[in-house]
Amino acid sequence: MISREDIQMLVREPSAAHRSRIAEKICSGFNMGQFSEAENRLATEIFRLLLKDTEAKVRRVLADQLKANMHVPHDIVWTLANDKTEVALPILQHSYVLSEEDLIAIVKATREAAKLKAIAMRDSISKPLGQALIAKKEPDVVQLLVANKSASLGEEEVDAILTLYATEPQILEELVYRGGLNHAVAERLFYKVSGSMKRQLTKKYKLGKEVVEEATTEARETTVLEFLSPWMSQPDITHLVDEMHAAKRLSDSVIIRSLCIGDIRFFETA
């Protein structure tokens, strides 16, 4: 039951700790259905009063206590969701009073990675919300999104992730662990991940031998060009080219690739 003393304490109590305890008491009664209809109305008015509390600690108690309650008025939840990060996080991650449109609007408006991460960890994420999160181009957020099995990610979303984060091994690994990829996407991913991840993809998606061999050749060529060739003298480059030619590894693709990455010495020698 909400007492007159509770209300007076909320208005007059200078201690944020005491106000937090009273707020927690009222939230608990509201969540457990202990209040009459009139008391529920009074409780929601108290919540609106607490939204204006100057202490973030008090507002955080409100967010923590009300994050899972579907009967909290939308205006209260919306205000908490747009509060300071430390206040908003429980609501952004857990509250289903917020609609999909609300969440997409918050994602588009915020620059705070912590808020985006909280949304990326929700129990259910639709494709439009996932697309909005991907569009923010925050690698840590996208990694959480991909790791979230409750997020709905279709071929379009995975293609966008592969395009934007082709050089982010943590994100690529999460895609491998996530599974559910179609064969074409699995093949595309195969060329971008490490050896252990390649083995997982091969086993999981039964990729053809030609895909595996082609990727192995490409990886070997890329290693030569990016990590060896730039540091070699011209005689060393000539010797490398001669060896590759003798071993039938001086392919058209490695020659063209050297030109594409600007390794003119290797290209001319080859």
Beta strands, then each sheet from edge to edge (+ up, - down):
end
